Amino acid sequence: MKLTFWHKLLYGSGDWGLSSTGMLRSVFYAIYLTDVVGLDARIGSFAALAGIIWDAINDPLVGMISDRVRTKRGRRLPFLLWFGIPFGLSFVLLWWAPPWESQAALAVHITLAFIIADTMSTLISIPYLSLTPELTPDYDERTTLTSFRTFFQLTASLAVVIFAPLIVDAVLAAGFSQQQGFLIVGAVFGGLAIPSYLIMPFIFKEHEVVEEPNPISLTVMLRTAWANKPFRFVAGIHTMNWSAVDIVAVTFPYFALYWLAQGDPLATVRILGLDLAVESAVLGTLMLTTVLFVPFWLWLSRVTNKRSAYITGMLFWVTMQILIFTIQPGEINKMLVLCVMLGIGLSSAYVLPDSIFPDIIEWDELRTGRRQEGIYYGARAFIRKMASALVVFLTLQILGWSGYAAPAENATLYAQPDTVIFMIRLLVSPIGALVLSGAIVSAWFYPLSREKHTKIRELLEKRRGRL
């Protein structure tokens, strides 16, 4: 089908739900567990590890299932219709913690809630992402389609980092608890996630797939994906790229509260006439710049290629990431300027890896004669999320063993030992930059150029013409 502006806009809007819920979980869930629920950071790390490992396992399973589904609406679209509402509702469960004193009981509840919510998320995300190569075969058109998705991804992230703290503060001002504030935030963003998934199945039409793929095991699926040489490098890009983002996302709220704001939970910054919490101001500035520079990276990828544009953006981001270590307590304005510079590089990390990934589908089709989008998107998610599980686990373990303790309930100033503060600074700056360097190395050796992809498309067209 011919993709119009409105088709691209509708498809891109599907990332609002995935990104808003994902950003809430990435940025605020760790500090929610330690400072609101009251879980010991080391115990919380095991709960997060169990949930994310299940997240990694169910991704390839859903990918294989969606490859084999046959309905009149296609392979991917029915999942959006079936699971759109359960996905939004299950997200609310993440932000409700029963008032139990037992650390073990809280950890079990958090783990089960994470597993339920993540299963619903996977049943949406894998079929949704697998639609990209289904909707268009064109090299540059895929980048454009991905840029629409990236726009909603970034605006959702921007909305979360600005409005989530504002909602929680408003609930606190009304006399309710911080726990209730986060529950309302979960309900708001969970509800907003639903509509686009219910609309897309009635607008889009998937390519008809003739062959019936044979059932394969998880290990065979991973071996199949790993046999695709370009996939190995793309998996490295995604793993390192998003692991670095995860490190920053988990530690930034701690960095903003305990280093920039010097432990003052009510510290604010005035921007454009608004008094924003420090974490809202810092993350909001970062995400706003990221959104604004999406067209720049889209343009650069067209005049050069996706690989070169990505490496350029990553080198810029690494440089700015290292400079975060020079920020001193109270230097919020300096941090805001640095966040503008960080956002320029971060923008390339959001838009370009996902536009590179669909090209390996044709490389595999030329090699095997089969279209296996679900396998590759599932395998990519499995590898990336196993790395993410390790990142979250190690980050919370490091904080716990460094001496991190939840602040007292009625404390006006929050304090942590110097060892904790130092580890937060290391995680948010040089360690994040080191992980990100792995993405640059993977991109450097990625073998599919624009010219090679064009040749692959020509050979596939000839084969289809013969058939």
TIMISE-35906 format. One line per 3 residues: their letters; for each residue x, y, z of C-alpha. Coordinates in nm, 2 decimals. Example, Ala and Ser with C-alpha at 12.3 -4.5 7.8 and 13.67 -1.06 7.14 Angstrom:
% TIMISE-35906
as> 1.23/-0.45/0.78 ~ 1.37/-0.11/0.71
END
This chain:
% TIMISE-35906
mkl> 0.00/0.00/0.00 ~ 0.11/0.36/-0.06 ~ 0.21/0.53/0.26
tfw> 0.07/0.88/0.29 ~ 0.16/1.14/0.56 ~ -0.14/1.03/0.76
hkl> -0.04/0.66/0.74 ~ 0.30/0.75/0.87 ~ 0.16/0.97/1.14
lyg> -0.07/0.69/1.26 ~ 0.20/0.43/1.26 ~ 0.43/0.66/1.45
sgd> 0.17/0.73/1.71 ~ 0.18/0.37/1.81 ~ 0.52/0.44/1.98
wgl> 0.36/0.69/2.22 ~ 0.22/0.41/2.44 ~ 0.54/0.20/2.43
sst> 0.77/0.49/2.49 ~ 0.57/0.67/2.76 ~ 0.53/0.36/2.96
gml> 0.89/0.25/2.89 ~ 1.03/0.59/2.99 ~ 0.83/0.59/3.31
rsv> 0.97/0.25/3.40 ~ 1.32/0.33/3.29 ~ 1.36/0.67/3.47
fya> 1.13/0.65/3.77 ~ 1.08/0.29/3.86 ~ 1.41/0.23/4.04
iyl> 1.39/0.54/4.26 ~ 1.02/0.46/4.31 ~ 1.11/0.11/4.44
tdv> 1.39/0.24/4.67 ~ 1.24/0.57/4.79 ~ 0.86/0.52/4.78
vgl> 0.80/0.15/4.81 ~ 1.09/0.12/5.05 ~ 1.27/-0.18/4.89
dar> 1.63/-0.23/4.97 ~ 1.82/-0.15/4.65 ~ 1.99/-0.49/4.65
igs> 1.66/-0.67/4.69 ~ 1.49/-0.45/4.43 ~ 1.77/-0.54/4.19
faa> 1.67/-0.91/4.21 ~ 1.30/-0.82/4.15 ~ 1.40/-0.61/3.85
lag> 1.63/-0.88/3.72 ~ 1.37/-1.15/3.73 ~ 1.11/-0.93/3.56
iiw> 1.35/-0.82/3.28 ~ 1.48/-1.17/3.22 ~ 1.12/-1.28/3.16
dai> 1.09/-0.97/2.94 ~ 1.39/-1.09/2.74 ~ 1.26/-1.45/2.71
ndp> 0.90/-1.36/2.60 ~ 1.01/-1.13/2.32 ~ 1.14/-1.40/2.08
lvg> 0.85/-1.63/2.18 ~ 0.60/-1.36/2.07 ~ 0.81/-1.30/1.76
mis> 0.79/-1.66/1.66 ~ 0.41/-1.67/1.73 ~ 0.34/-1.36/1.53
drv> 0.54/-1.50/1.23 ~ 0.30/-1.80/1.23 ~ -0.03/-1.63/1.29
rtk> -0.27/-1.62/0.99 ~ -0.58/-1.41/1.00 ~ -0.77/-1.20/0.74
rgr> -0.60/-0.89/0.90 ~ -0.25/-1.03/0.87 ~ 0.01/-1.16/1.11
rlp> 0.09/-0.85/1.33 ~ -0.22/-0.62/1.33 ~ -0.45/-0.86/1.52
fll> -0.22/-0.85/1.82 ~ -0.27/-0.47/1.85 ~ -0.65/-0.52/1.84
wfg> -0.65/-0.81/2.09 ~ -0.40/-0.67/2.35 ~ -0.42/-0.29/2.32
ipf> -0.66/-0.25/2.62 ~ -0.50/-0.52/2.84 ~ -0.16/-0.35/2.78
gls> -0.28/-0.01/2.91 ~ -0.46/-0.16/3.21 ~ -0.17/-0.38/3.32
fvl> 0.07/-0.08/3.33 ~ -0.13/0.06/3.62 ~ -0.05/-0.26/3.82
lww> 0.32/-0.17/3.82 ~ 0.26/0.14/4.03 ~ 0.05/-0.01/4.31
app> 0.24/-0.16/4.60 ~ 0.04/-0.31/4.89 ~ 0.13/-0.17/5.24
wes> 0.33/-0.47/5.35 ~ 0.62/-0.45/5.59 ~ 0.79/-0.76/5.46
qaa> 1.07/-0.69/5.21 ~ 1.03/-1.04/5.06 ~ 0.65/-1.00/5.01
lav> 0.70/-0.66/4.84 ~ 0.97/-0.81/4.61 ~ 0.75/-1.10/4.51
hit> 0.46/-0.86/4.44 ~ 0.68/-0.62/4.23 ~ 0.82/-0.91/4.03
laf> 0.47/-1.06/3.95 ~ 0.34/-0.71/3.86 ~ 0.64/-0.65/3.63
iia> 0.59/-0.99/3.46 ~ 0.22/-0.93/3.39 ~ 0.27/-0.58/3.26
dtm> 0.57/-0.67/3.05 ~ 0.39/-0.97/2.89 ~ 0.12/-0.74/2.77
stl> 0.38/-0.49/2.65 ~ 0.56/-0.76/2.45 ~ 0.23/-0.87/2.28
isi> 0.21/-0.52/2.15 ~ 0.57/-0.41/2.09 ~ 0.70/-0.71/1.88
pyl> 0.41/-0.72/1.63 ~ 0.41/-0.34/1.61 ~ 0.78/-0.30/1.54
slt> 0.77/-0.60/1.30 ~ 0.53/-0.39/1.08 ~ 0.81/-0.16/0.97
pel> 0.95/-0.38/0.69 ~ 0.60/-0.50/0.61 ~ 0.48/-0.15/0.53
tpd> 0.76/-0.03/0.30 ~ 1.05/-0.20/0.12 ~ 1.23/0.13/0.04
yde> 1.57/0.21/0.21 ~ 1.50/0.58/0.27 ~ 1.12/0.54/0.32
rtt> 1.20/0.32/0.62 ~ 1.41/0.59/0.77 ~ 1.12/0.84/0.72
lts> 0.87/0.59/0.87 ~ 1.11/0.53/1.16 ~ 1.15/0.91/1.21
frt> 0.77/0.94/1.26 ~ 0.79/0.67/1.52 ~ 1.09/0.84/1.68
ffq> 0.90/1.17/1.70 ~ 0.63/1.01/1.91 ~ 0.88/0.82/2.10
lta> 1.07/1.13/2.20 ~ 0.76/1.35/2.26 ~ 0.62/1.08/2.48
sla> 0.95/1.07/2.67 ~ 0.94/1.44/2.70 ~ 0.59/1.44/2.83
vvi> 0.68/1.18/3.09 ~ 0.98/1.36/3.24 ~ 0.80/1.69/3.26
fap> 0.44/1.59/3.36 ~ 0.50/1.28/3.57 ~ 0.68/1.47/3.85
liv> 0.42/1.76/3.82 ~ 0.13/1.51/3.87 ~ 0.30/1.35/4.17
dav> 0.37/1.70/4.32 ~ 0.00/1.80/4.26 ~ -0.12/1.49/4.43
laa> 0.11/1.55/4.73 ~ -0.01/1.91/4.75 ~ -0.37/1.78/4.77
gfs> -0.29/1.58/5.08 ~ -0.24/1.24/4.92 ~ 0.06/1.01/4.93
qqq> 0.35/0.98/4.68 ~ 0.24/0.62/4.62 ~ -0.10/0.75/4.51
gfl> 0.06/1.01/4.29 ~ 0.26/0.74/4.10 ~ -0.06/0.53/4.07
ivg> -0.24/0.82/3.90 ~ 0.06/0.88/3.67 ~ 0.04/0.51/3.57
avf> -0.33/0.53/3.50 ~ -0.29/0.85/3.29 ~ -0.02/0.72/3.06
ggl> -0.15/0.37/3.05 ~ -0.49/0.50/2.93 ~ -0.33/0.73/2.67
aip> -0.14/0.43/2.53 ~ -0.45/0.24/2.41 ~ -0.63/0.43/2.12
syl> -0.38/0.40/1.84 ~ -0.35/0.02/1.87 ~ -0.73/-0.01/1.83
imp> -0.72/0.21/1.51 ~ -0.43/0.07/1.31 ~ -0.58/-0.28/1.24
fif> -0.87/-0.11/1.05 ~ -0.64/0.12/0.84 ~ -0.33/-0.08/0.75
keh> -0.30/-0.39/0.53 ~ 0.00/-0.62/0.56 ~ 0.17/-0.80/0.27
evv> 0.03/-1.14/0.20 ~ 0.26/-1.42/0.31 ~ 0.23/-1.74/0.12
eep> 0.48/-1.98/0.29 ~ 0.39/-2.14/0.62 ~ 0.70/-2.12/0.84
npi> 0.79/-2.44/1.02 ~ 0.78/-2.42/1.41 ~ 1.12/-2.37/1.55
slt> 1.26/-2.37/1.91 ~ 1.41/-2.06/2.09 ~ 1.76/-2.19/2.04
vml> 1.71/-2.25/1.67 ~ 1.56/-1.91/1.64 ~ 1.86/-1.74/1.80
rta> 2.10/-1.95/1.58 ~ 1.90/-1.85/1.27 ~ 1.93/-1.48/1.36
wan> 2.30/-1.52/1.45 ~ 2.38/-1.67/1.12 ~ 2.28/-1.34/0.96
kpf> 2.61/-1.15/0.97 ~ 2.46/-0.80/0.95 ~ 2.23/-0.89/1.24
rfv> 2.53/-0.95/1.47 ~ 2.65/-0.59/1.43 ~ 2.30/-0.44/1.45
agi> 2.25/-0.65/1.77 ~ 2.57/-0.50/1.91 ~ 2.46/-0.15/1.82
htm> 2.12/-0.19/1.99 ~ 2.26/-0.36/2.29 ~ 2.53/-0.10/2.37
nws> 2.32/0.19/2.25 ~ 2.03/0.11/2.48 ~ 2.24/-0.02/2.77
avd> 2.41/0.32/2.79 ~ 2.06/0.49/2.78 ~ 1.95/0.25/3.06
iva> 2.25/0.34/3.28 ~ 2.18/0.71/3.24 ~ 1.80/0.67/3.28
vtf> 1.83/0.47/3.60 ~ 2.09/0.70/3.76 ~ 1.98/1.04/3.64
pyf> 1.70/1.09/3.90 ~ 1.95/1.00/4.17 ~ 2.21/1.23/4.02
aly> 1.96/1.52/4.00 ~ 1.84/1.47/4.36 ~ 2.15/1.39/4.55
wla> 2.42/1.58/4.35 ~ 2.26/1.87/4.16 ~ 1.99/1.95/4.42
qgd> 2.21/1.85/4.71 ~ 1.94/1.63/4.86 ~ 1.66/1.88/4.85
pla> 1.35/1.70/4.71 ~ 1.16/2.03/4.67 ~ 1.44/2.21/4.47
tvr> 1.30/2.37/4.16 ~ 1.43/2.55/3.85 ~ 1.24/2.83/3.68
ilg> 1.22/2.79/3.30 ~ 0.99/2.99/3.08 ~ 0.79/3.11/3.38
ldl> 0.74/2.75/3.52 ~ 0.89/2.62/3.84 ~ 1.00/2.27/3.75
ave> 1.15/2.00/3.97 ~ 1.52/1.96/3.90 ~ 1.48/1.62/3.74
sav> 1.20/1.75/3.52 ~ 1.41/2.05/3.41 ~ 1.72/1.84/3.33
lgt> 1.55/1.55/3.16 ~ 1.30/1.78/2.99 ~ 1.57/1.99/2.84
lml> 1.75/1.68/2.72 ~ 1.44/1.52/2.56 ~ 1.32/1.85/2.40
ttv> 1.66/1.89/2.23 ~ 1.65/1.52/2.12 ~ 1.31/1.58/1.96
lfv> 1.42/1.90/1.78 ~ 1.73/1.73/1.62 ~ 1.55/1.43/1.47
pfw> 1.51/1.61/1.13 ~ 1.88/1.69/1.13 ~ 1.99/1.33/1.17
lwl> 1.73/1.22/0.91 ~ 1.88/1.47/0.67 ~ 2.24/1.37/0.74
srv> 2.15/1.00/0.69 ~ 2.01/1.09/0.35 ~ 2.31/1.29/0.23
tnk> 2.56/1.04/0.37 ~ 2.43/0.71/0.50 ~ 2.27/0.57/0.82
rsa> 2.60/0.42/0.95 ~ 2.81/0.73/0.91 ~ 2.54/0.96/1.06
yit> 2.50/0.73/1.36 ~ 2.88/0.71/1.43 ~ 2.90/1.10/1.41
gml> 2.61/1.13/1.66 ~ 2.76/0.87/1.90 ~ 3.10/1.04/1.91
fwv> 2.94/1.37/1.99 ~ 2.73/1.20/2.27 ~ 3.03/1.03/2.42
tmq> 3.22/1.36/2.45 ~ 2.93/1.53/2.62 ~ 2.87/1.23/2.85
ili> 3.22/1.25/2.98 ~ 3.18/1.62/3.05 ~ 2.89/1.55/3.30
fti> 3.16/1.44/3.55 ~ 3.28/1.80/3.57 ~ 2.94/1.93/3.70
qpg> 2.95/2.04/4.06 ~ 2.66/2.05/4.32 ~ 2.42/2.33/4.25
ein> 2.54/2.40/3.90 ~ 2.20/2.34/3.75 ~ 2.22/2.60/3.48
kml> 2.55/2.46/3.36 ~ 2.39/2.11/3.35 ~ 2.10/2.25/3.15
vlc> 2.34/2.38/2.88 ~ 2.52/2.04/2.88 ~ 2.18/1.87/2.84
vml> 2.12/2.06/2.52 ~ 2.45/1.93/2.38 ~ 2.37/1.58/2.51
gig> 2.03/1.59/2.34 ~ 2.19/1.65/2.00 ~ 2.38/1.32/2.01
lss> 2.11/1.13/2.19 ~ 1.87/1.22/1.90 ~ 2.08/1.01/1.66
ayv> 2.06/0.72/1.91 ~ 1.69/0.72/1.89 ~ 1.63/0.76/1.52
lpd> 1.91/0.57/1.34 ~ 1.94/0.22/1.49 ~ 1.58/0.14/1.43
sif> 1.60/0.27/1.07 ~ 1.91/0.04/1.01 ~ 1.75/-0.27/1.15
pdi> 1.48/-0.34/0.88 ~ 1.75/-0.36/0.61 ~ 1.88/-0.69/0.75
iew> 1.54/-0.86/0.68 ~ 1.60/-0.85/0.30 ~ 1.95/-0.98/0.35
del> 1.80/-1.28/0.53 ~ 1.52/-1.32/0.27 ~ 1.78/-1.32/-0.01
rtg> 1.98/-1.59/0.18 ~ 1.69/-1.81/0.30 ~ 1.39/-1.73/0.08
rrq> 1.18/-1.65/0.38 ~ 1.04/-1.34/0.55 ~ 1.11/-1.37/0.92
egi> 1.06/-1.02/1.07 ~ 0.92/-1.16/1.40 ~ 1.22/-1.38/1.46
yyg> 1.47/-1.09/1.41 ~ 1.28/-0.83/1.61 ~ 1.23/-1.09/1.88
ara> 1.59/-1.20/1.88 ~ 1.71/-0.83/1.89 ~ 1.48/-0.76/2.18
fir> 1.60/-1.07/2.36 ~ 1.97/-0.98/2.34 ~ 1.91/-0.61/2.41
kma> 1.69/-0.68/2.72 ~ 1.92/-0.94/2.87 ~ 2.19/-0.67/2.86
sal> 1.93/-0.42/3.01 ~ 1.86/-0.67/3.29 ~ 2.23/-0.68/3.37
vvf> 2.25/-0.31/3.36 ~ 1.96/-0.25/3.61 ~ 2.07/-0.53/3.83
ltl> 2.43/-0.41/3.86 ~ 2.33/-0.05/3.90 ~ 2.11/-0.12/4.19
qil> 2.36/-0.36/4.34 ~ 2.63/-0.10/4.32 ~ 2.41/0.15/4.49
gws> 2.31/-0.10/4.76 ~ 2.67/-0.21/4.84 ~ 2.79/0.15/4.83
gya> 2.56/0.22/5.13 ~ 2.24/0.35/4.97 ~ 1.95/0.38/5.21
apa> 1.59/0.51/5.16 ~ 1.54/0.85/5.31 ~ 1.34/0.89/5.62
ena> 0.97/0.95/5.56 ~ 0.95/1.30/5.70 ~ 1.30/1.42/5.61
tly> 1.33/1.76/5.45 ~ 1.68/1.70/5.32 ~ 1.79/1.36/5.18
aqp> 2.14/1.25/5.24 ~ 2.36/0.96/5.12 ~ 2.71/0.86/5.20
dtv> 2.99/1.00/4.98 ~ 3.06/0.65/4.84 ~ 2.70/0.64/4.70
ifm> 2.73/0.99/4.55 ~ 3.06/0.91/4.38 ~ 2.92/0.59/4.23
irl> 2.62/0.78/4.10 ~ 2.85/1.02/3.93 ~ 3.06/0.74/3.78
lvs> 2.75/0.56/3.65 ~ 2.60/0.86/3.49 ~ 2.92/0.98/3.32
pig> 3.23/0.78/3.23 ~ 3.08/0.43/3.27 ~ 2.78/0.53/3.05
alv> 3.03/0.67/2.79 ~ 3.24/0.35/2.80 ~ 2.94/0.13/2.72
lsg> 2.83/0.37/2.44 ~ 3.17/0.33/2.28 ~ 3.08/-0.04/2.21
aiv> 2.79/0.08/1.99 ~ 3.04/0.29/1.79 ~ 3.26/-0.01/1.73
saw> 2.96/-0.22/1.62 ~ 2.84/0.05/1.38 ~ 3.19/0.09/1.23
fyp> 3.20/-0.28/1.11 ~ 2.83/-0.29/1.00 ~ 2.84/-0.42/0.64
lsr> 2.52/-0.31/0.47 ~ 2.56/0.03/0.29 ~ 2.29/0.20/0.08
ekh> 2.44/0.06/-0.23 ~ 2.45/-0.30/-0.10 ~ 2.09/-0.28/0.02
tki> 1.98/-0.15/-0.32 ~ 2.15/-0.44/-0.49 ~ 1.98/-0.68/-0.25
rel> 1.64/-0.53/-0.33 ~ 1.71/-0.57/-0.71 ~ 1.80/-0.94/-0.67
lek> 1.48/-1.00/-0.46 ~ 1.27/-0.83/-0.72 ~ 1.42/-1.05/-0.99
rrg> 1.35/-1.36/-0.78 ~ 0.99/-1.26/-0.72 ~ 0.95/-1.19/-1.09
rl> 1.06/-1.54/-1.17 ~ 0.83/-1.69/-0.91
END
